[in-house]
Amino acid sequence: MKLTEIVVDGAIVPALAASERDDVVAELVAALVAAGAVPAGVQPDLIKAILEREQKGSTGFGKGVAVPHVKHKSITGMAAAIGLSPRGVDFNALDKQPVYSVFLLLSPEDRPEEHLQAMEVIFKNLSKDTFRRFLRQAASVEDVRTLLEEADSQQLAG
């Protein structure tokens, strides 16, 4: 599984308008709806499910990144959005630092193996300093897309 296969075209937000965690989640789910990756009618339910997941434990894993995620019955295929915040967002991260890069992952409820594969690919890349730095510096959708393609082709070292 590759990042370019799960990150939806049209769901890359290089400058998030939102500055609060809940609003960031809503903005990224809206981007996935606008891109046609998920049905508009389930948008409120998805946001609620993701925020309930956040209540159980923050998906802000430190080093400026968060990966909110949820498996949901209305999702038919893996769909991820990426949002970048130049100001940083309080995601209640484990290291208590602001989050600048958010990968929001929606997965079909009945395909847990694919969910784990997607999470593995996302974390493998987010664990690389170079990837995180380039992602944070990305100024456009094209910058992010190029970074994902380079990561998928293993051109980025740790």
Rosetta blueprint (number, residue, H / E / L):
1 M L
2 K L
3 L H
4 T H
5 E H
6 I H
7 V E
8 V E
9 D E
10 G E
11 A E
12 I E
13 V E
14 P L
15 A L
16 L L
17 A L
18 A L
19 S L
20 E E
21 R H
22 D H
23 D H
24 V H
25 V H
26 A H
27 E H
28 L H
29 V H
30 A H
31 A H
32 L H
33 V H
34 A H
35 A L
36 G L
37 A L
38 V L
39 P L
40 A H
41 G H
42 V H
43 Q H
44 P H
45 D H
46 L H
47 I H
48 K H
49 A H
50 I H
51 L H
52 E H
53 R H
54 E H
55 Q H
56 K H
57 G L
58 S L
59 T L
60 G E
61 F E
62 G E
63 K L
64 G L
65 V E
66 A E
67 V L
68 P L
69 H E
70 V E
71 K E
72 H E
73 K L
74 S L
75 I L
76 T L
77 G L
78 M L
79 A E
80 A E
81 A E
82 I E
83 G E
84 L E
85 S E
86 P E
87 R E
88 G E
89 V E
90 D E
91 F L
92 N L
93 A L
94 L L
95 D L
96 K L
97 Q L
98 P L
99 V E
100 Y E
101 S E
102 V E
103 F E
104 L E
105 L E
106 L E
107 S E
108 P E
109 E L
110 D L
111 R L
112 P H
113 E H
114 E H
115 H H
116 L H
117 Q H
118 A H
119 M H
120 E H
121 V H
122 I H
123 F H
124 K H
125 N H
126 L H
127 S L
128 K L
129 D H
130 T H
131 F H
132 R H
133 R H
134 F H
135 L H
136 R H
137 Q H
138 A L
139 A L
140 S L
141 V H
142 E H
143 D H
144 V H
145 R H
146 T H
147 L H
148 L H
149 E H
150 E H
151 A H
152 D H
153 S L
154 Q L
155 Q L
156 L L
157 A L
158 G L
